[in-house]
């Protein structure tokens, strides 16, 4: 059985590590250069459940 959890700020380095692994294949992203954890702070904050806006 799969379980899911809401990502926490301390998960961000691992999220970025996994994302950066996809760059060389270009199958999941069009990015050409690795991103930094710091460059994803605002993105991460904007995608937290308390910041979702529907409709």
N, C-alpha and C positions, 0 to 999 in steps of 0.2 A: 504494500500500500504506500502511495506517495503522501507525504505531508508537506505543507507549505507554511512559510512564515513570512511576515512582513520584514523586508530587509531593514537592518539598522545601520547607523552611520559606521560602525566598526566593521561592517560587511563590505563597505565600498572598495577597499583595496583588492579584495578577491573578485568583486564584480568587474573592476577595471582590468585585472589580470586576465580574466576569462575573455572579456571583450577584446583586449589587445591580441589574444591568440587567434581571433577570427580575421584580423586585418590581412594577413598574408594570403588567405584563400579568397577573399572578397565575395564570399558566398552569403555573408550575413550583414555586411556593411560596405559602404563605398569609401570609407576612410582609408587613406594610404599610409598614414603615420600613427604610431601609438599615441594614445591619450594619457594624460596624467590624472592621478587621483584628484589633485587640486582643481583641475579643469572640470570635474564632475560634481563639485560641491553643490552648486546652484541647481543643476539638473536633478541631483538626488533629492534635494529639499523640495523641489517642485513636484516630485513624483511620490511623495509620501501620502498615505490615505487621508490625512487631515487636510491636505491641500487639493484634493480632487473636487472639481466643480462639474456637475452634470447639468445639461440643458442649457 
